[in-house]
């Protein structure tokens, strides 16, 4: 099917390790950053 999948809601390094071992390369969640307003995000 060749779908790109993003793992959302990753909050711990253990979750990240598990997903990486499964071959997941697109991950987002509180582990990396809390939600921020657009104006603040552009400065990151």
VEXGU-773125 format. One record per residue: residue in three letters; residue number from 1; y, z, x of N, C-alpha, C in turn. Coordinates in nm, 3 decimals. Example, Ala and Ser with C-alpha at 12.3 -4.5 7.8 and 13.67 -1.06 7.14 Angstrom:
! residues 2
REC  residuo  num     n.c2     n.c3     n.c1    ca.c2    ca.c3    ca.c1     c.c2     c.c3     c.c1
REC      ala    1   -0.569    0.780    1.319   -0.450    0.780    1.230   -0.330    0.780    1.320
REC      ser    2   -0.225    0.708    1.285   -0.106    0.714    1.367    0.003    0.787    1.290
***
This chain:
! residues 44
REC  residuo  num     n.c2     n.c3     n.c1    ca.c2    ca.c3    ca.c1     c.c2     c.c3     c.c1
REC      unk    1   -0.120    0.000    0.082    0.000    0.000    0.000    0.125    0.000    0.086
REC      unk    2    0.115    0.045    0.208    0.228    0.043    0.302    0.352    0.116    0.248
REC      unk    3    0.331    0.233    0.195    0.442    0.313    0.143    0.496    0.405    0.251
REC      unk    4    0.627    0.424    0.251    0.689    0.524    0.336    0.703    0.651    0.255
REC      unk    5    0.659    0.764    0.312    0.662    0.891    0.241    0.746    0.990    0.319
REC      unk    6    0.826    1.068    0.249    0.906    1.173    0.310    0.855    1.307    0.258
REC      unk    7    0.816    1.395    0.348    0.775    1.531    0.309    0.901    1.613    0.287
REC      unk    8    0.917    1.662    0.165    1.036    1.740    0.131    1.001    1.888    0.117
REC      unk    9    1.100    1.972    0.139    1.082    2.116    0.117    1.013    2.188    0.231
REC      unk   10    1.015    2.130    0.349    0.951    2.193    0.465    1.039    2.307    0.513
REC      unk   11    0.982    2.428    0.515    1.060    2.547    0.547    1.014    2.619    0.673
REC      unk   12    0.892    2.591    0.721    0.841    2.663    0.837    0.788    2.567    0.942
REC      unk   13    0.784    2.615    1.065    0.730    2.535    1.175    0.581    2.506    1.152
REC      unk   14    0.511    2.597    1.087    0.369    2.577    1.059    0.349    2.460    0.962
REC      unk   15    0.436    2.449    0.863    0.429    2.336    0.770    0.457    2.206    0.845
REC      unk   16    0.557    2.209    0.931    0.591    2.091    1.009    0.474    2.049    1.098
REC      unk   17    0.415    2.142    1.169    0.300    2.112    1.256    0.187    2.048    1.177
REC      unk   18    0.156    2.104    1.060    0.050    2.052    0.975    0.078    1.907    0.937
REC      unk   19    0.201    1.880    0.893    0.237    1.745    0.851    0.235    1.647    0.966
REC      unk   20    0.284    1.688    1.082    0.284    1.600    1.200    0.141    1.567    1.240
REC      unk   21    0.051    1.665    1.234   -0.090    1.640    1.267   -0.152    1.539    1.172
REC      unk   22   -0.103    1.534    1.048   -0.152    1.437    0.951   -0.088    1.300    0.967
REC      unk   23    0.010    1.290    1.059    0.076    1.162    1.084    0.206    1.141    1.011
REC      unk   24    0.256    1.245    0.947    0.384    1.234    0.876    0.498    1.231    0.978
REC      unk   25    0.586    1.133    0.965    0.697    1.122    1.060    0.833    1.143    0.994
REC      unk   26    0.837    1.149    0.861    0.963    1.171    0.790    0.955    1.304    0.716
REC      unk   27    1.032    1.400    0.765    1.024    1.536    0.711    1.166    1.587    0.688
REC      unk   28    1.187    1.656    0.576    1.316    1.719    0.553    1.295    1.853    0.486
REC      unk   29    1.393    1.940    0.499    1.383    2.071    0.436    1.469    2.174    0.509
REC      unk   30    1.461    2.297    0.461    1.540    2.406    0.517    1.508    2.433    0.664
REC      unk   31    1.392    2.390    0.710    1.360    2.407    0.852    1.466    2.342    0.940
REC      unk   32    1.519    2.231    0.893    1.618    2.156    0.971    1.761    2.190    0.933
REC      unk   33    1.787    2.209    0.803    1.923    2.239    0.759    1.924    2.280    0.613
REC      unk   34    2.010    2.372    0.581    2.038    2.403    0.441    2.122    2.287    0.386
REC      unk   35    2.125    2.270    0.254    2.212    2.167    0.197    2.358    2.192    0.235
REC      unk   36    2.428    2.086    0.271    2.569    2.097    0.306    2.648    1.989    0.232
REC      unk   37    2.775    2.016    0.203    2.858    1.915    0.138    2.874    1.792    0.228
REC      unk   38    2.898    1.679    0.166    2.910    1.552    0.238    3.013    1.559    0.350
REC      unk   39    3.126    1.619    0.324    3.233    1.625    0.427    3.188    1.702    0.550
REC      unk   40    3.108    1.807    0.531    3.058    1.883    0.644    2.946    1.807    0.717
REC      unk   41    2.866    1.734    0.642    2.752    1.664    0.700    2.797    1.556    0.798
REC      unk   42    2.905    1.489    0.768    2.950    1.381    0.857    2.989    1.434    0.994
REC      unk   43    3.025    1.563    1.004    3.061    1.618    1.135    2.937    1.663    1.212
REC      unk   44    2.821    1.673    1.143    2.699    1.711    1.213    2.651    1.594    1.297
***
